[in-house]
Amino acid sequence: MRIIKKIFRKSRSLEDGIFFGAIEQILGFPPINLEFYKKAFTHRSSNIIDTTGNPSNYERLEFLGDAMLSAVIAAYLFDKAPTGDEGYLTKMRSKIVSRDHLNELGKDLNLVQFVESKVPVQHFGDNIHGNIFESLVGAIYLDRGYEYCEKFIQKRVVVPYVDITRLEGKVISYKSLVIEWCQKEKKQFHFDIFEDNGIDGERLFGVKLSIDEKVVAKARATSKKKAEEKASQRAYFAFQEKIDKK
């Protein structure tokens, strides 16, 4: 029994050492308490309970990381865009911390490789990448504090991705853009949504976007929201000259 326990401890120590090295490479500085980072990659399906009887997974860290990202990006924009009013700063921050962008960040770092879950990775939706990125930020804050949290966000978000001039022209939601234009021009718009089983039997949603009773764009996607956004994007490009004049 003692030999088995010794082998188990050695195995755990080796796993922790590998995990420590991988996390340090991503962060750019050594973690202090690995437990925060282990929790940051624990999916709820693992059904792990902590010593106080509460679920132990990344969801609370995700909430914390979201707040830290917003705070650091807000401070950065406040400094770098001194003439921007509240509306401008809010819109720019939304572009930087959009769900699509966070998903890209998570994918670039391949964070999903560390996820502990009873659910196969291929069953995760795209948002898992952004969720894990936020939970990692939350873990950094608990482990090393605001200064290191800011350091990580500067390295992984601001320096490689934030170009204020380019972001000013970036569209976050084509649906919002099209709806805003329709409302301003007193045009009637409507999204007709229907289920559309694809060739492989995959459950898809079809959308027809009508403006003034005329179908102007169609799209299919794995969710209603994505299908509406895709149809709106096509409508935007069809009416871009008129919309951009608004």
GUGU-43495 format. One record per residue: residue number from 1; residue in three letters; chain; x, y negated, z negated of N, C-alpha, C in turn. Coordinates in nm, 2 decimals. Layout:
(site NUM ALA A (X Y Z) (X Y Z) (X Y Z))
...
//
This chain:
(site 1 MET A (0.08 0.12 0.00) (0.00 0.00 0.00) (0.09 -0.13 0.00))
(site 2 ARG A (0.19 -0.13 -0.08) (0.28 -0.24 -0.09) (0.35 -0.27 0.05))
(site 3 ILE A (0.38 -0.16 0.12) (0.45 -0.17 0.25) (0.35 -0.24 0.35))
(site 4 ILE A (0.22 -0.19 0.34) (0.12 -0.25 0.43) (0.10 -0.40 0.41))
(site 5 LYS A (0.09 -0.44 0.28) (0.07 -0.58 0.24) (0.19 -0.66 0.29))
(site 6 LYS A (0.31 -0.60 0.27) (0.43 -0.67 0.32) (0.43 -0.70 0.47))
(site 7 ILE A (0.39 -0.60 0.54) (0.39 -0.61 0.69) (0.28 -0.71 0.73))
(site 8 PHE A (0.17 -0.71 0.65) (0.06 -0.80 0.68) (0.10 -0.95 0.66))
(site 9 ARG A (0.17 -0.97 0.55) (0.22 -1.11 0.51) (0.32 -1.15 0.62))
(site 10 LYS A (0.41 -1.06 0.66) (0.51 -1.10 0.76) (0.44 -1.13 0.89))
(site 11 SER A (0.34 -1.05 0.93) (0.26 -1.08 1.05) (0.20 -1.21 1.05))
(site 12 ARG A (0.13 -1.25 0.93) (0.07 -1.38 0.92) (0.17 -1.49 0.93))
(site 13 SER A (0.28 -1.47 0.87) (0.39 -1.57 0.87) (0.43 -1.60 1.01))
(site 14 LEU A (0.45 -1.49 1.09) (0.49 -1.51 1.23) (0.39 -1.58 1.31))
(site 15 GLU A (0.26 -1.54 1.29) (0.15 -1.61 1.36) (0.15 -1.76 1.32))
(site 16 ASP A (0.16 -1.79 1.20) (0.16 -1.93 1.15) (0.28 -2.01 1.21))
(site 17 GLY A (0.39 -1.94 1.22) (0.51 -2.01 1.28) (0.49 -2.04 1.43))
(site 18 ILE A (0.43 -1.95 1.50) (0.40 -1.97 1.64) (0.30 -2.08 1.66))
(site 19 PHE A (0.19 -2.08 1.57) (0.09 -2.18 1.58) (0.15 -2.32 1.54))
(site 20 PHE A (0.23 -2.32 1.44) (0.30 -2.45 1.39) (0.37 -2.51 1.51))
(site 21 GLY A (0.45 -2.42 1.58) (0.53 -2.47 1.69) (0.45 -2.53 1.80))
(site 22 ALA A (0.34 -2.46 1.83) (0.25 -2.50 1.94) (0.18 -2.64 1.91))
(site 23 ILE A (0.14 -2.65 1.78) (0.07 -2.77 1.74) (0.17 -2.89 1.74))
(site 24 GLU A (0.29 -2.86 1.69) (0.39 -2.97 1.68) (0.42 -3.02 1.82))
(site 25 GLN A (0.43 -2.93 1.92) (0.45 -2.97 2.05) (0.34 -3.06 2.11))
(site 26 ILE A (0.22 -3.03 2.08) (0.11 -3.11 2.12) (0.10 -3.25 2.05))
(site 27 LEU A (0.13 -3.25 1.92) (0.12 -3.37 1.84) (0.23 -3.46 1.87))
(site 28 GLY A (0.35 -3.40 1.88) (0.47 -3.49 1.89) (0.53 -3.51 1.75))
(site 29 PHE A (0.48 -3.45 1.65) (0.53 -3.46 1.51) (0.49 -3.33 1.44))
(site 30 PRO A (0.56 -3.29 1.33) (0.52 -3.17 1.26) (0.40 -3.19 1.18))
(site 31 PRO A (0.31 -3.09 1.18) (0.20 -3.09 1.09) (0.24 -3.06 0.95))
(site 32 ILE A (0.17 -3.10 0.84) (0.20 -3.07 0.71) (0.12 -2.95 0.66))
(site 33 ASN A (-0.01 -2.97 0.67) (-0.11 -2.87 0.62) (-0.17 -2.80 0.74))
(site 34 LEU A (-0.13 -2.68 0.77) (-0.18 -2.60 0.89) (-0.33 -2.57 0.88))
(site 35 GLU A (-0.38 -2.56 0.76) (-0.52 -2.52 0.74) (-0.61 -2.62 0.81))
(site 36 PHE A (-0.58 -2.75 0.81) (-0.67 -2.85 0.88) (-0.68 -2.81 1.02))
(site 37 TYR A (-0.56 -2.77 1.08) (-0.56 -2.75 1.23) (-0.63 -2.61 1.26))
(site 38 LYS A (-0.61 -2.52 1.17) (-0.68 -2.39 1.19) (-0.83 -2.41 1.19))
(site 39 LYS A (-0.88 -2.50 1.10) (-1.02 -2.53 1.10) (-1.07 -2.60 1.22))
(site 40 ALA A (-0.98 -2.69 1.27) (-1.01 -2.77 1.39) (-1.03 -2.68 1.52))
(site 41 PHE A (-0.99 -2.55 1.51) (-1.00 -2.46 1.63) (-1.09 -2.35 1.59))
(site 42 THR A (-1.17 -2.36 1.48) (-1.26 -2.25 1.44) (-1.40 -2.28 1.49))
(site 43 HIS A (-1.45 -2.19 1.58) (-1.59 -2.21 1.63) (-1.69 -2.16 1.52))
(site 44 ARG A (-1.81 -2.21 1.52) (-1.91 -2.17 1.42) (-1.95 -2.02 1.43))
(site 45 SER A (-1.93 -1.97 1.55) (-1.96 -1.82 1.57) (-1.88 -1.73 1.48))
(site 46 SER A (-1.76 -1.78 1.43) (-1.67 -1.70 1.35) (-1.74 -1.68 1.21))
(site 47 ASN A (-1.84 -1.76 1.18) (-1.91 -1.74 1.05) (-1.82 -1.74 0.93))
(site 48 ILE A (-1.72 -1.82 0.93) (-1.62 -1.83 0.81) (-1.68 -1.93 0.71))
(site 49 ILE A (-1.67 -1.88 0.58) (-1.72 -1.97 0.47) (-1.60 -2.00 0.39))
(site 50 ASP A (-1.59 -2.13 0.34) (-1.47 -2.17 0.26) (-1.50 -2.13 0.11))
(site 51 THR A (-1.41 -2.17 0.03) (-1.41 -2.13 -0.11) (-1.53 -2.20 -0.19))
(site 52 THR A (-1.58 -2.30 -0.13) (-1.70 -2.37 -0.19) (-1.83 -2.32 -0.14))
(site 53 GLY A (-1.82 -2.22 -0.05) (-1.95 -2.17 0.01) (-2.00 -2.24 0.13))
(site 54 ASN A (-1.93 -2.34 0.18) (-1.97 -2.41 0.30) (-1.91 -2.35 0.43))
(site 55 PRO A (-1.98 -2.37 0.54) (-1.93 -2.32 0.67) (-1.80 -2.39 0.70))
(site 56 SER A (-1.70 -2.31 0.75) (-1.57 -2.36 0.78) (-1.55 -2.35 0.93))
(site 57 ASN A (-1.58 -2.47 1.00) (-1.56 -2.47 1.15) (-1.52 -2.61 1.19))
(site 58 TYR A (-1.51 -2.64 1.32) (-1.46 -2.77 1.36) (-1.56 -2.88 1.37))
(site 59 GLU A (-1.69 -2.85 1.34) (-1.79 -2.95 1.37) (-1.78 -3.08 1.28))
(site 60 ARG A (-1.75 -3.06 1.15) (-1.73 -3.18 1.07) (-1.60 -3.26 1.11))
(site 61 LEU A (-1.50 -3.19 1.15) (-1.38 -3.26 1.20) (-1.40 -3.33 1.33))
(site 62 GLU A (-1.49 -3.27 1.41) (-1.53 -3.33 1.54) (-1.59 -3.47 1.51))
(site 63 PHE A (-1.68 -3.48 1.41) (-1.74 -3.60 1.37) (-1.64 -3.70 1.33))
(site 64 LEU A (-1.55 -3.66 1.24) (-1.44 -3.75 1.19) (-1.35 -3.80 1.31))
(site 65 GLY A (-1.31 -3.70 1.39) (-1.22 -3.74 1.51) (-1.29 -3.84 1.60))
(site 66 ASP A (-1.42 -3.82 1.62) (-1.49 -3.92 1.71) (-1.48 -4.06 1.65))
(site 67 ALA A (-1.50 -4.07 1.52) (-1.49 -4.20 1.45) (-1.35 -4.26 1.46))
(site 68 MET A (-1.25 -4.18 1.45) (-1.11 -4.22 1.45) (-1.07 -4.27 1.59))
(site 69 LEU A (-1.12 -4.19 1.69) (-1.09 -4.23 1.83) (-1.15 -4.37 1.86))
(site 70 SER A (-1.28 -4.39 1.82) (-1.35 -4.51 1.84) (-1.27 -4.63 1.78))
(site 71 ALA A (-1.23 -4.61 1.65) (-1.16 -4.71 1.58) (-1.03 -4.75 1.64))
(site 72 VAL A (-0.95 -4.65 1.68) (-0.82 -4.68 1.74) (-0.83 -4.75 1.88))
(site 73 ILE A (-0.92 -4.70 1.96) (-0.95 -4.76 2.09) (-1.01 -4.90 2.08))
(site 74 ALA A (-1.09 -4.92 1.98) (-1.15 -5.05 1.96) (-1.04 -5.15 1.92))
(site 75 ALA A (-0.95 -5.11 1.84) (-0.84 -5.20 1.79) (-0.75 -5.23 1.91))
(site 76 TYR A (-0.73 -5.13 1.99) (-0.64 -5.15 2.11) (-0.70 -5.25 2.21))
(site 77 LEU A (-0.83 -5.23 2.24) (-0.90 -5.32 2.33) (-0.91 -5.46 2.28))
(site 78 PHE A (-0.93 -5.47 2.15) (-0.94 -5.60 2.08) (-0.81 -5.68 2.10))
(site 79 ASP A (-0.70 -5.61 2.10) (-0.57 -5.67 2.11) (-0.54 -5.70 2.26))
(site 80 LYS A (-0.57 -5.61 2.35) (-0.53 -5.62 2.49) (-0.63 -5.69 2.58))
(site 81 ALA A (-0.75 -5.72 2.53) (-0.85 -5.79 2.61) (-0.90 -5.91 2.53))
(site 82 PRO A (-0.82 -6.01 2.50) (-0.86 -6.12 2.41) (-0.97 -6.20 2.46))
(site 83 THR A (-1.00 -6.20 2.59) (-1.12 -6.28 2.64) (-1.25 -6.20 2.65))
(site 84 GLY A (-1.24 -6.07 2.62) (-1.36 -5.98 2.64) (-1.46 -6.00 2.52))
(site 85 ASP A (-1.59 -6.02 2.55) (-1.69 -6.03 2.45) (-1.72 -5.90 2.40))
(site 86 GLU A (-1.82 -5.89 2.30) (-1.86 -5.77 2.24) (-1.91 -5.67 2.34))
(site 87 GLY A (-1.99 -5.72 2.43) (-2.05 -5.63 2.53) (-1.94 -5.56 2.62))
(site 88 TYR A (-1.85 -5.65 2.66) (-1.74 -5.60 2.75) (-1.65 -5.49 2.67))
(site 89 LEU A (-1.62 -5.52 2.55) (-1.54 -5.43 2.47) (-1.61 -5.30 2.45))
(site 90 THR A (-1.74 -5.31 2.42) (-1.82 -5.18 2.39) (-1.82 -5.10 2.52))
(site 91 LYS A (-1.84 -5.16 2.63) (-1.85 -5.09 2.76) (-1.72 -5.02 2.79))
(site 92 MET A (-1.61 -5.10 2.77) (-1.47 -5.04 2.80) (-1.44 -4.93 2.71))
(site 93 ARG A (-1.48 -4.94 2.58) (-1.45 -4.83 2.49) (-1.53 -4.70 2.53))
(site 94 SER A (-1.65 -4.72 2.57) (-1.74 -4.61 2.62) (-1.68 -4.54 2.74))
(site 95 LYS A (-1.61 -4.61 2.82) (-1.55 -4.55 2.94) (-1.43 -4.46 2.90))
(site 96 ILE A (-1.35 -4.51 2.80) (-1.23 -4.44 2.75) (-1.27 -4.31 2.68))
(site 97 VAL A (-1.37 -4.32 2.59) (-1.41 -4.21 2.51) (-1.53 -4.14 2.56))
(site 98 SER A (-1.56 -4.15 2.69) (-1.67 -4.08 2.74) (-1.66 -3.93 2.73))
(site 99 ARG A (-1.76 -3.86 2.73) (-1.76 -3.71 2.71) (-1.68 -3.65 2.83))
(site 100 ASP A (-1.70 -3.69 2.95) (-1.62 -3.64 3.06) (-1.47 -3.66 3.04))
(site 101 HIS A (-1.43 -3.78 3.00) (-1.29 -3.81 2.98) (-1.23 -3.72 2.87))
(site 102 LEU A (-1.30 -3.71 2.76) (-1.25 -3.63 2.65) (-1.24 -3.48 2.69))
(site 103 ASN A (-1.33 -3.43 2.77) (-1.32 -3.30 2.82) (-1.20 -3.28 2.91))
(site 104 GLU A (-1.17 -3.38 2.99) (-1.04 -3.38 3.07) (-0.92 -3.37 2.98))
(site 105 LEU A (-0.92 -3.45 2.87) (-0.81 -3.45 2.78) (-0.79 -3.31 2.72))
(site 106 GLY A (-0.90 -3.25 2.67) (-0.89 -3.12 2.61) (-0.84 -3.02 2.70))
(site 107 LYS A (-0.88 -3.03 2.83) (-0.84 -2.93 2.93) (-0.69 -2.95 2.96))
(site 108 ASP A (-0.65 -3.07 2.97) (-0.51 -3.10 3.00) (-0.41 -3.04 2.90))
(site 109 LEU A (-0.46 -3.04 2.77) (-0.38 -2.99 2.66) (-0.40 -2.84 2.64))
(site 110 ASN A (-0.50 -2.78 2.72) (-0.54 -2.64 2.71) (-0.57 -2.60 2.56))
(site 111 LEU A (-0.64 -2.69 2.49) (-0.67 -2.66 2.35) (-0.76 -2.54 2.33))
(site 112 VAL A (-0.84 -2.50 2.43) (-0.93 -2.39 2.41) (-0.86 -2.26 2.39))
(site 113 GLN A (-0.73 -2.25 2.42) (-0.65 -2.13 2.40) (-0.64 -2.10 2.25))
(site 114 PHE A (-0.65 -2.20 2.16) (-0.64 -2.18 2.02) (-0.77 -2.15 1.95))
(site 115 VAL A (-0.88 -2.16 2.02) (-1.01 -2.15 1.95) (-1.03 -2.00 1.90))
(site 116 GLU A (-1.07 -2.00 1.77) (-1.11 -1.87 1.71) (-1.26 -1.86 1.72))
(site 117 SER A (-1.31 -1.76 1.79) (-1.45 -1.75 1.82) (-1.50 -1.61 1.84))
(site 118 LYS A (-1.62 -1.58 1.81) (-1.68 -1.44 1.85) (-1.75 -1.45 1.98))
(site 119 VAL A (-1.75 -1.57 2.04) (-1.81 -1.60 2.17) (-1.70 -1.60 2.28))
(site 120 PRO A (-1.71 -1.52 2.39) (-1.61 -1.52 2.49) (-1.59 -1.66 2.55))
(site 121 VAL A (-1.47 -1.70 2.57) (-1.43 -1.83 2.62) (-1.51 -1.87 2.74))
(site 122 GLN A (-1.54 -1.78 2.83) (-1.61 -1.81 2.96) (-1.75 -1.85 2.93))
(site 123 HIS A (-1.80 -1.83 2.81) (-1.94 -1.87 2.78) (-1.95 -2.01 2.72))
(site 124 PHE A (-1.83 -2.07 2.69) (-1.83 -2.21 2.64) (-1.87 -2.30 2.75))
(site 125 GLY A (-1.94 -2.41 2.72) (-1.97 -2.51 2.81) (-1.85 -2.60 2.82))
(site 126 ASP A (-1.85 -2.69 2.92) (-1.74 -2.79 2.94) (-1.71 -2.87 2.82))
(site 127 ASN A (-1.82 -2.90 2.74) (-1.80 -3.00 2.63) (-1.71 -2.94 2.52))
(site 128 ILE A (-1.69 -2.81 2.52) (-1.60 -2.75 2.41) (-1.46 -2.82 2.42))
(site 129 HIS A (-1.42 -2.85 2.54) (-1.28 -2.91 2.55) (-1.28 -3.05 2.48))
(site 130 GLY A (-1.38 -3.13 2.50) (-1.38 -3.26 2.43) (-1.41 -3.25 2.28))
(site 131 ASN A (-1.49 -3.15 2.25) (-1.52 -3.13 2.10) (-1.40 -3.09 2.03))
(site 132 ILE A (-1.32 -3.00 2.08) (-1.20 -2.96 2.02) (-1.09 -3.07 2.01))
(site 133 PHE A (-1.09 -3.15 2.12) (-1.00 -3.27 2.11) (-1.03 -3.36 2.00))
(site 134 GLU A (-1.16 -3.39 1.98) (-1.20 -3.47 1.87) (-1.17 -3.41 1.73))
(site 135 SER A (-1.20 -3.28 1.72) (-1.17 -3.21 1.59) (-1.02 -3.21 1.56))
(site 136 LEU A (-0.94 -3.20 1.67) (-0.79 -3.21 1.64) (-0.75 -3.35 1.59))
(site 137 VAL A (-0.81 -3.45 1.64) (-0.79 -3.59 1.59) (-0.83 -3.60 1.45))
(site 138 GLY A (-0.95 -3.54 1.41) (-0.99 -3.54 1.28) (-0.90 -3.47 1.18))
(site 139 ALA A (-0.84 -3.36 1.23) (-0.74 -3.28 1.15) (-0.62 -3.36 1.13))
(site 140 ILE A (-0.57 -3.44 1.23) (-0.45 -3.52 1.22) (-0.48 -3.63 1.11))
(site 141 TYR A (-0.59 -3.69 1.11) (-0.62 -3.79 1.01) (-0.62 -3.74 0.87))
(site 142 LEU A (-0.68 -3.62 0.85) (-0.67 -3.56 0.71) (-0.53 -3.52 0.67))
(site 143 ASP A (-0.46 -3.47 0.77) (-0.32 -3.42 0.74) (-0.22 -3.53 0.73))
(site 144 ARG A (-0.22 -3.63 0.82) (-0.11 -3.73 0.82) (-0.16 -3.87 0.80))
(site 145 GLY A (-0.29 -3.90 0.80) (-0.34 -4.03 0.78) (-0.35 -4.11 0.91))
(site 146 TYR A (-0.40 -4.24 0.90) (-0.43 -4.32 1.01) (-0.32 -4.35 1.10))
(site 147 GLU A (-0.20 -4.38 1.05) (-0.08 -4.41 1.13) (-0.05 -4.30 1.23))
(site 148 TYR A (-0.05 -4.18 1.19) (-0.01 -4.07 1.28) (-0.13 -4.04 1.37))
(site 149 CYS A (-0.25 -4.06 1.33) (-0.37 -4.05 1.41) (-0.36 -4.15 1.53))
(site 150 GLU A (-0.33 -4.27 1.50) (-0.31 -4.37 1.60) (-0.19 -4.34 1.69))
(site 151 LYS A (-0.09 -4.29 1.64) (0.03 -4.25 1.72) (-0.01 -4.14 1.82))
(site 152 PHE A (-0.08 -4.05 1.78) (-0.12 -3.94 1.87) (-0.22 -3.99 1.98))
(site 153 ILE A (-0.31 -4.07 1.94) (-0.41 -4.13 2.04) (-0.34 -4.22 2.14))
(site 154 GLN A (-0.24 -4.30 2.09) (-0.16 -4.38 2.18) (-0.09 -4.29 2.29))
(site 155 LYS A (-0.03 -4.18 2.24) (0.05 -4.10 2.32) (-0.03 -4.02 2.42))
(site 156 ARG A (-0.14 -3.96 2.37) (-0.22 -3.87 2.46) (-0.34 -3.93 2.53))
(site 157 VAL A (-0.38 -4.05 2.49) (-0.50 -4.12 2.55) (-0.46 -4.25 2.62))
(site 158 VAL A (-0.41 -4.34 2.54) (-0.38 -4.48 2.58) (-0.27 -4.49 2.69))
(site 159 VAL A (-0.15 -4.44 2.66) (-0.04 -4.45 2.75) (-0.07 -4.39 2.89))
(site 160 PRO A (-0.11 -4.26 2.89) (-0.13 -4.20 3.02) (-0.26 -4.23 3.10))
(site 161 TYR A (-0.36 -4.28 3.03) (-0.49 -4.29 3.09) (-0.55 -4.43 3.09))
(site 162 VAL A (-0.51 -4.52 3.00) (-0.58 -4.64 2.99) (-0.52 -4.75 3.07))
(site 163 ASP A (-0.59 -4.79 3.18) (-0.55 -4.90 3.26) (-0.67 -4.99 3.27))
(site 164 ILE A (-0.67 -5.10 3.19) (-0.79 -5.19 3.18) (-0.85 -5.23 3.31))
(site 165 THR A (-0.76 -5.27 3.40) (-0.81 -5.32 3.53) (-0.88 -5.21 3.61))
(site 166 ARG A (-0.82 -5.09 3.61) (-0.89 -4.98 3.68) (-1.02 -4.94 3.61))
(site 167 LEU A (-1.02 -4.94 3.48) (-1.14 -4.90 3.40) (-1.25 -5.00 3.42))
(site 168 GLU A (-1.22 -5.12 3.45) (-1.33 -5.22 3.47) (-1.42 -5.18 3.59))
(site 169 GLY A (-1.36 -5.11 3.69) (-1.44 -5.07 3.80) (-1.49 -4.93 3.80))
(site 170 LYS A (-1.47 -4.86 3.68) (-1.51 -4.72 3.67) (-1.66 -4.72 3.63))
(site 171 VAL A (-1.73 -4.63 3.69) (-1.87 -4.61 3.66) (-1.88 -4.50 3.56))
(site 172 ILE A (-1.95 -4.52 3.45) (-1.97 -4.41 3.35) (-2.09 -4.33 3.39))
(site 173 SER A (-2.20 -4.40 3.42) (-2.33 -4.33 3.45) (-2.39 -4.39 3.58))
(site 174 TYR A (-2.39 -4.31 3.69) (-2.46 -4.36 3.81) (-2.61 -4.37 3.79))
(site 175 LYS A (-2.66 -4.28 3.70) (-2.81 -4.29 3.67) (-2.84 -4.42 3.61))
(site 176 SER A (-2.77 -4.47 3.51) (-2.80 -4.60 3.45) (-2.78 -4.71 3.55))
(site 177 LEU A (-2.68 -4.70 3.64) (-2.66 -4.80 3.74) (-2.78 -4.81 3.84))
(site 178 VAL A (-2.82 -4.70 3.88) (-2.94 -4.69 3.98) (-3.06 -4.74 3.91))
(site 179 ILE A (-3.09 -4.70 3.79) (-3.21 -4.74 3.72) (-3.21 -4.89 3.69))
(site 180 GLU A (-3.10 -4.94 3.65) (-3.08 -5.09 3.63) (-3.11 -5.17 3.76))
(site 181 TRP A (-3.06 -5.12 3.87) (-3.09 -5.18 4.00) (-3.23 -5.18 4.03))
(site 182 CYS A (-3.30 -5.06 4.02) (-3.44 -5.04 4.05) (-3.52 -5.14 3.96))
(site 183 GLN A (-3.49 -5.15 3.84) (-3.57 -5.23 3.75) (-3.56 -5.38 3.79))
(site 184 LYS A (-3.44 -5.42 3.82) (-3.41 -5.56 3.86) (-3.48 -5.59 3.99))
(site 185 GLU A (-3.48 -5.50 4.08) (-3.55 -5.52 4.22) (-3.69 -5.48 4.22))
(site 186 LYS A (-3.75 -5.45 4.10) (-3.89 -5.41 4.09) (-3.93 -5.29 4.18))
(site 187 LYS A (-3.84 -5.20 4.19) (-3.86 -5.08 4.27) (-3.90 -4.96 4.18))
(site 188 GLN A (-3.99 -4.88 4.23) (-4.04 -4.76 4.15) (-3.95 -4.65 4.17))
(site 189 PHE A (-3.91 -4.58 4.07) (-3.82 -4.46 4.08) (-3.87 -4.35 4.00))
(site 190 HIS A (-3.83 -4.23 4.05) (-3.88 -4.11 3.98) (-3.79 -3.99 4.00))
(site 191 PHE A (-3.76 -3.91 3.90) (-3.68 -3.79 3.91) (-3.78 -3.67 3.90))
(site 192 ASP A (-3.78 -3.59 4.01) (-3.86 -3.47 4.01) (-3.76 -3.35 3.98))
(site 193 ILE A (-3.79 -3.28 3.87) (-3.70 -3.18 3.83) (-3.77 -3.04 3.84))
(site 194 PHE A (-3.70 -2.94 3.89) (-3.75 -2.81 3.90) (-3.64 -2.71 3.88))
(site 195 GLU A (-3.67 -2.59 3.83) (-3.57 -2.48 3.82) (-3.54 -2.42 3.95))
(site 196 ASP A (-3.42 -2.39 3.97) (-3.37 -2.34 4.10) (-3.27 -2.23 4.08))
(site 197 ASN A (-3.31 -2.11 4.09) (-3.22 -1.99 4.07) (-3.13 -1.98 4.19))
(site 198 GLY A (-3.00 -1.99 4.16) (-2.90 -1.99 4.27) (-2.89 -1.85 4.33))
(site 199 ILE A (-2.80 -1.84 4.43) (-2.78 -1.71 4.50) (-2.73 -1.60 4.41))
(site 200 ASP A (-2.65 -1.64 4.31) (-2.60 -1.54 4.21) (-2.69 -1.52 4.09))
(site 201 GLY A (-2.81 -1.57 4.10) (-2.90 -1.56 3.99) (-2.88 -1.66 3.88))
(site 202 GLU A (-2.78 -1.75 3.89) (-2.75 -1.85 3.79) (-2.86 -1.95 3.78))
(site 203 ARG A (-2.90 -1.98 3.66) (-3.01 -2.07 3.64) (-2.96 -2.22 3.67))
(site 204 LEU A (-3.02 -2.27 3.77) (-2.98 -2.41 3.81) (-3.11 -2.50 3.80))
(site 205 PHE A (-3.08 -2.63 3.80) (-3.19 -2.73 3.80) (-3.17 -2.81 3.93))
(site 206 GLY A (-3.28 -2.82 4.00) (-3.28 -2.91 4.12) (-3.35 -3.04 4.09))
(site 207 VAL A (-3.30 -3.15 4.15) (-3.36 -3.28 4.13) (-3.38 -3.35 4.26))
(site 208 LYS A (-3.49 -3.42 4.27) (-3.52 -3.51 4.38) (-3.54 -3.65 4.32))
(site 209 LEU A (-3.46 -3.74 4.37) (-3.47 -3.88 4.32) (-3.55 -3.96 4.43))
(site 210 SER A (-3.66 -4.01 4.39) (-3.74 -4.09 4.48) (-3.74 -4.24 4.44))
(site 211 ILE A (-3.73 -4.33 4.54) (-3.74 -4.47 4.51) (-3.84 -4.53 4.61))
(site 212 ASP A (-3.94 -4.59 4.55) (-4.06 -4.64 4.62) (-4.12 -4.53 4.70))
(site 213 GLU A (-4.14 -4.42 4.64) (-4.21 -4.30 4.69) (-4.14 -4.23 4.81))
(site 214 LYS A (-4.01 -4.27 4.82) (-3.93 -4.20 4.93) (-3.82 -4.13 4.86))
(site 215 VAL A (-3.80 -4.00 4.90) (-3.69 -3.92 4.84) (-3.56 -3.97 4.90))
(site 216 VAL A (-3.47 -4.02 4.82) (-3.34 -4.08 4.87) (-3.22 -3.99 4.84))
(site 217 ALA A (-3.24 -3.89 4.74) (-3.12 -3.81 4.71) (-3.17 -3.68 4.64))
(site 218 LYS A (-3.10 -3.57 4.67) (-3.12 -3.44 4.61) (-2.99 -3.39 4.55))
(site 219 ALA A (-3.01 -3.30 4.44) (-2.89 -3.24 4.38) (-2.93 -3.12 4.30))
(site 220 ARG A (-2.83 -3.03 4.28) (-2.85 -2.92 4.19) (-2.73 -2.91 4.09))
(site 221 ALA A (-2.76 -2.86 3.97) (-2.65 -2.85 3.87) (-2.70 -2.75 3.76))
(site 222 THR A (-2.61 -2.72 3.67) (-2.65 -2.62 3.57) (-2.73 -2.68 3.45))
(site 223 SER A (-2.75 -2.81 3.45) (-2.83 -2.88 3.35) (-2.91 -2.99 3.42))
(site 224 LYS A (-3.02 -3.03 3.36) (-3.11 -3.14 3.41) (-3.03 -3.27 3.42))
(site 225 LYS A (-2.95 -3.29 3.31) (-2.87 -3.42 3.30) (-2.77 -3.43 3.41))
(site 226 LYS A (-2.70 -3.32 3.43) (-2.60 -3.32 3.54) (-2.66 -3.33 3.68))
(site 227 ALA A (-2.77 -3.27 3.70) (-2.84 -3.28 3.83) (-2.89 -3.42 3.85))
(site 228 GLU A (-2.94 -3.48 3.75) (-2.99 -3.62 3.77) (-2.87 -3.72 3.80))
(site 229 GLU A (-2.76 -3.69 3.73) (-2.64 -3.78 3.75) (-2.59 -3.76 3.89))
(site 230 LYS A (-2.59 -3.63 3.94) (-2.53 -3.61 4.07) (-2.62 -3.67 4.18))
(site 231 ALA A (-2.75 -3.66 4.16) (-2.85 -3.72 4.25) (-2.83 -3.87 4.25))
(site 232 SER A (-2.82 -3.93 4.13) (-2.80 -4.07 4.12) (-2.67 -4.12 4.19))
(site 233 GLN A (-2.57 -4.04 4.18) (-2.44 -4.08 4.24) (-2.46 -4.08 4.39))
(site 234 ARG A (-2.53 -3.99 4.45) (-2.56 -3.99 4.59) (-2.64 -4.10 4.63))
(site 235 ALA A (-2.74 -4.14 4.55) (-2.83 -4.25 4.57) (-2.74 -4.38 4.57))
(site 236 TYR A (-2.65 -4.39 4.47) (-2.57 -4.51 4.46) (-2.49 -4.53 4.59))
(site 237 PHE A (-2.43 -4.43 4.64) (-2.34 -4.44 4.76) (-2.43 -4.48 4.88))
(site 238 ALA A (-2.56 -4.43 4.88) (-2.65 -4.47 4.99) (-2.69 -4.61 4.98))
(site 239 PHE A (-2.69 -4.67 4.86) (-2.74 -4.81 4.85) (-2.63 -4.90 4.79))
(site 240 GLN A (-2.50 -4.85 4.79) (-2.39 -4.92 4.72) (-2.38 -5.07 4.75))
(site 241 GLU A (-2.39 -5.10 4.88) (-2.38 -5.24 4.91) (-2.48 -5.33 4.84))
(site 242 LYS A (-2.61 -5.28 4.84) (-2.72 -5.36 4.77) (-2.70 -5.36 4.62))
(site 243 ILE A (-2.66 -5.24 4.57) (-2.65 -5.23 4.42) (-2.53 -5.31 4.37))
(site 244 ASP A (-2.42 -5.32 4.44) (-2.30 -5.39 4.39) (-2.33 -5.54 4.40))
(site 245 LYS A (-2.43 -5.59 4.47) (-2.46 -5.73 4.48) (-2.54 -5.78 4.36))
(site 246 LYS A (-2.59 -5.68 4.28) (-2.68 -5.72 4.17) (-2.62 -5.82 4.07))
//
